Amino acid sequence: MKVLRRFLTNPLSAIGLLLLVGFAVIAILAPFIAPPEENQSPYRIPRDGWMSEPQAPSPEHPFGTTQGQYDIFYGVIWGTRTAFRIGITLVAVASSIGIVIGSIAAYFGGWVDEVIMRITDVFFAFPYLVAAMVVTTILGKGLDRMMFALILFGWMPTARLIRSQILVLKETAYVEAIRAIGGSHLRILFRHIMPNAIFPVIVQATMAIGFMIVLAATLSFLGLGAEPGYADWGQMISIARNWVVMPPGTPFKYWYTIVFPGVSLLLFSLSWNLVGDAFRDIYDPRLKGR
Amino acid sequence: MLTYIARRFMLFPLVLFGVTALIFFLMQFLTPYQLVALYVTDITELQKGPEHLENLVERHGLNDPFLVKYSKWLGSLLRGNLGWSRSARMPVGAALKRFFPSTLELVLWASIPIVLGGVWLGTISATRKDTLIDHGARLWALAGVSLPAFLLSLFLLTLFYTKTGWFPPGSISLWAEKLILSGEFRQYTGVYTLDALLNGNLAVFFDALRHLALPCVALIIVQWASLMRIMRSTMLEAMRQDYVTTARAKGLRERIVINKHARRNALLPVVTIAGAMIARMIGGLVVIETVFSRKGLGSFAMSAALQLDFPAILGFTLLITAVTVSANLVVDLLYAWIDPRVRLS
């Protein structure tokens, strides 16, 4: 309750929380807000004809249609589900891998630590976006392959963070006491160290979701992620690109093709960042009482 | 101190070695027949039938065991042969040398506002904590982090090029490029704005600046948020210190307390994130250079990655690693020098 109150008294975190709840409601209610067609995957955006040119918003298509007559409103609504799914899956899997690797390195120390941390350095050496692009291209484009690539090069920050946490906790008196009474390695690590080391990781993960969503959208924008017609904001911006930048003189004619998915993407990632920032302020002991 | 530097330099080749191993490992996901395409230079070779391809696979040792292939490849790498970049159609070394100045130019021009603006915003935000200004600055910073670089670039391009025609995409206008490549213009550094000034040619200077403006703005907006946030938190930390209370107690003006006492010390830890900022900037550069069609390292890496041009990807990664590692080393040494409390061991 105390946490919630602190969230709501700070205007920035309140906005973030509100936005996030709003997105969650849209994602949950998606089948009612934009009912999918029968016998179709709900993530396929229904299309109204095959014409290339986007059509302006109308009563039938409140946000208009994009290239190929895909309904933008439907795409934005179901894209919220895609965004939650991508963001949470990516961060959950990458962080779990990072936690396992980082805690092994920290707890056992010595040459195990040295080897693992040098491998981490190697993965860190690659620019994240470029590495993810290469792996996705090798595996053949697609949403799940793109997610695999992002996980493959996304576990290192968590590994480093949890390692530094555990290194500090390992030397504390209570851990020494448990070791003295004969607690096993695994028991000490999981029952006694982990619960104390995990919080900064959760804060980091919250902030990472916003970042991951942006990165995934960038890959989709480059044509490596979701295929055309899939309810994914990055993909929708990607097909809107040529209609917004190309026609000379009338740049704003097709504004709706990019504004709706673009603003959704921005607000979604902003809301996670706001919430993560507030989390950090609340739980960073150095910032307490200010 | 010396052992510290020595250790850092010993680890550097180790990481580079790991990078080559990882890239080579990734290459193995392609079949020998996909890899053979990397060696085919003439379309007629493909029309000679499957036996010829078989020959090519054999000749380049693409069916050899992993370690044999790797040692051969590493051997040629160590002799300084980075290989041929398909996507840029030139040797990788030449491509890196050619694209580096353009990226350097963008980074240099952008860093001045990033550093000044970030420090300024962070200070203001910290000294006016929890006021409207603080909330505004933090929201602005978080929006910068949340804003996808490609979306921002598209927006800028639409508004300032398609709509108004003020700032065109690309690196430089055609007429200026012709002039630069002609004999009259001496290329000292390859950085267009600098070369133009050295040649005393203001027309070329302003043309380069016009092409530089939008990518610069995009990079600044995406980048200064992280600096602003760390500046804010170190500044808050510094303002709690006893020496700040002392300075206030002896009656110094608030402006002097903040600028001379608190901020100087708050700036120290900020220096340490320079390396991390360079690393972060790479992702932004790749996207921004591509959207604005600038010919630089970022767009080079982008096309290399999309075409699986492995020699180019390797060359790019090695260069970036070298830059980040040396930046981190310089920062560490600099830090120990500015802050006598820090001892490297």
Interface residues (C-beta under 8 A of the other chain):
Chain A: P11 L12 R118 I119 D121 V122 F123 F124 A125 F126 P127 Y128 L129 V130 M133 V134 V135 T137 I138 L139 G210 F211 V214 L215 A217 T218 F221 L222 L224 I237 R241 V244 V245 M246 P247 P248 G249 P251 F252 I258 G262 L265 L266 S269 L270 W272 N273 L274 D277 R286 L287 R290
Chain B: L11 L14 V15 L16 G18 V19 A21 L22 L26 F29 L30 K129 H135 R138 L139 L142 A143 V145 S146 L147 P148 A149 F150 L151 L154 F155 L157 T158 L159 Y161 T162 K163 S233 L236 E237 R240 A279 I282 G283 V286 V287 A301 M302 A305 L306 L308 I313 F316 T317 I320 T321 T324
